[in-house]
Amino acid sequence: MLIKIKFFLGPSQIAFIIRTMEKMEREIAINNVACIKFRPKLSTDQYYISFKDGDGCSSPVGQMRGEEMEHIVTLNYPGCFVDAIIMHELLHTLGNLSR
């Protein structure tokens, strides 16, 4: 999954999201082999994730199709800035449904 962090989040928010993604990569590994890897978006990438501040904590489930290639994760600051919440929303982005 590709990651692009929009700059309308503050530097400390961006750093927190990046640390949480790195933690998620480590925690969702099998025999120390990563199952997912986040990286910065390249100019050639068509599909990517963006984060924005907004109401609540939300993310559409799975890869978006069609013209909308930007997958937006909404994280209200400061309420959604908890590792477990960010990981939960990223799991939605990767296609995992809540129970």
BAGU-173615 format. One record per residue (C-alpha): residue in one letter; x, y, z. Coordinates in steps of 0.05 Angstrom, whole numbers, plus 32768, in hexadecimal, padded with zeros to 4 digits. Example, Ala and Ser with C-alpha at 12.3 -4.5 7.8 and 13.67 -1.06 7.14 Angstrom:
2
A80F67FA6809C/S81117FEB808F/
# end
This chain:
99
M800080008000/L801B80447FEE/I8019807E801E/K801580C88011/I800C80F6804C/K7FEC8138803B/F800B81768059/F7FCC81918079/L7FDE816680B5/G8013818380E3/P805A816780E7/S804D8145812A/Q800E8124810E/I8034810B80D1/A806C80F080FC/F803980CC8128/I801880AB80EC/I805B809580D0/R807080768113/T802D80528117/M8035803780D0/E807B801E80E1/K805F7FFD8120/M80287FDD80F7/E805A7FC180C5/R80817FA080FF/E80437F858122/I80247F6780E3/A80627F3F80D0/I80697EF480CD/N80AD7ED880E2/N80C97F1F80DD/V80B27F248094/A80867F618087/C80417F54806C/I80367F9D805C/K80657FD5804D/F8054801F804A/R807F804E8021/P807B80958007/K805280A07FC8/L807980A57F88/S806280D17F4E/T805480927F25/D802580737F59/Q7FDC80737F46/Y7FBC805B7F87/Y7FD180787FCA/I7FBA80898010/S7FB380D0802B/F7FA480E68071/K7F7981228083/D7F5F814380C2/G7F13814080C5/D7ED7812A80ED/G7EE280E5810D/C7F0F80AC80F9/S7EFE808A80B7/S7F1780688079/P7EF38045803F/V7EFF7FFA803D/G7F2D7FDF8008/Q7F4C7FFC7FC9/M7F2580327FA7/R7F1480277F5D/G7F0680577F25/E7F1C809E7F21/E7F2780A87F6C/M7F6C808C7F76/E7F7980AF7FB8/H7F6380877FF5/I7F5480BA802C/V7F5B80A78075/T7F3A80DB80A2/L7F5880E380E8/N7F3D81188116/Y7F7381378140/P7F7F81298179/G7F4980F48184/C7F5E80C3814D/F7FA980C8815B/V7FAF8086817F/D7FD8804D8161/A7F9D801C8164/I7F6E804C8140/I7F9E805D8109/M7FAE801380FF/H7F63800480FE/E7F58803780C6/L7F94801E809F/L7F797FD780A4/H7F387FF18085/T7F628010804D/L7F827FCB8042/G7F3D7FAB803B/N7F2F7F928082/L7EE77F9B809A/S7ED67FAA80E3/R7EAF7F768109/
# end
